Amino acid sequence: MNSTGYIERREEIETYFDRTAAKAWERLTSNAPVGRIRATVRAGRDQMRSTLLSWLPQDMRGLRLLDAGCGTGALAMEAAARGAEVVAIDLSPTLVKLAAQRYEQLPQAGTGRVQFLSGDMLADALGRFDHVVAMDSLIHYDVPHMVEAMQRLAARTQASILFTFAPRTPALAAMHALGRLFPRGDRSPSLTPVSEPVLRAGLAQGLGPLGWREGRTLRIQSGFYTSQAWEWHV
């Protein structure tokens, strides 16, 4: 994916997570006390991560997983505890460094492991995977870019891709507008809410001929957090 729009958007996201709000995300993804708004986001993200993990095999020994947009690494670490060989990648070197530090502090159990990298989650050099998880890492892109990203991931994935998108709803639009009133360190680059039917049509056209089909989906709403999980599989 080499379009100017995608690259510019990717750079905005990298700047936000690596410079503007790294400390805020470090706190959000820890057990430290947070304010009411961030608490709803933390709860929503925890529920989303649990949902995506529940859609992966319980025993992942011998399986390779890409955590695309790993943030501080919570999902990657849980998958490794099930035995997966995980490549966890994020645009933000700061968050990746924090994730690696947290991983090193965990008691190492099971046969899995995590390789933390900073860079583009779509890089072909990352190799092939059995499963891919992209939790809240495609929510800043429009439908054409999301479909293209899914096509690139599908070309190197054996079993399933689990991703999330920001559903276009009146409630999300209102929260999105209200979120602009908060300090920049408290908010992410603007989401790109998309129509579920439009996204479904795009994915069906882009992935269907490759043998991919849609699976489970679940929308999670928790205060200022709204995101929808979607499974696509072969």
Rosetta blueprint (number, residue, H / E / L):
1 M L
2 N L
3 S L
4 T H
5 G H
6 Y H
7 I H
8 E H
9 R H
10 R H
11 E H
12 E H
13 I H
14 E H
15 T H
16 Y H
17 F H
18 D H
19 R H
20 T H
21 A L
22 A H
23 K H
24 A H
25 W H
26 E H
27 R H
28 L H
29 T L
30 S L
31 N L
32 A L
33 P L
34 V L
35 G L
36 R H
37 I H
38 R H
39 A H
40 T H
41 V H
42 R H
43 A H
44 G H
45 R H
46 D H
47 Q H
48 M H
49 R H
50 S H
51 T H
52 L H
53 L H
54 S H
55 W L
56 L L
57 P L
58 Q L
59 D L
60 M L
61 R L
62 G L
63 L L
64 R E
65 L E
66 L E
67 D E
68 A E
69 G L
70 C L
71 G L
72 T L
73 G L
74 A H
75 L H
76 A H
77 M H
78 E H
79 A H
80 A H
81 A H
82 R L
83 G L
84 A L
85 E E
86 V E
87 V E
88 A E
89 I E
90 D E
91 L L
92 S L
93 P H
94 T H
95 L H
96 V H
97 K H
98 L H
99 A H
100 A H
101 Q H
102 R H
103 Y H
104 E H
105 Q L
106 L L
107 P L
108 Q L
109 A L
110 G L
111 T L
112 G L
113 R E
114 V E
115 Q E
116 F E
117 L E
118 S E
119 G L
120 D L
121 M L
122 L L
123 A L
124 D H
125 A H
126 L H
127 G L
128 R L
129 F E
130 D E
131 H E
132 V E
133 V E
134 A E
135 M L
136 D L
137 S L
138 L L
139 I L
140 H L
141 Y L
142 D L
143 V H
144 P H
145 H H
146 M H
147 V H
148 E H
149 A H
150 M H
151 Q H
152 R H
153 L H
154 A H
155 A L
156 R L
157 T E
158 Q E
159 A E
160 S E
161 I E
162 L E
163 F E
164 T E
165 F E
166 A L
167 P E
168 R L
169 T L
170 P H
171 A H
172 L H
173 A H
174 A H
175 M H
176 H H
177 A H
178 L H
179 G H
180 R L
181 L L
182 F L
183 P L
184 R H
185 G H
186 D H
187 R L
188 S L
189 P L
190 S L
191 L L
192 T L
193 P L
194 V E
195 S L
196 E H
197 P H
198 V H
199 L H
200 R H
201 A H
202 G H
203 L H
204 A H
205 Q H
206 G H
207 L H
208 G H
209 P H
210 L H
211 G L
212 W L
213 R E
214 E E
215 G E
216 R E
217 T E
218 L E
219 R E
220 I E
221 Q E
222 S E
223 G L
224 F L
225 Y E
226 T E
227 S E
228 Q E
229 A E
230 W E
231 E E
232 W E
233 H E
234 V L
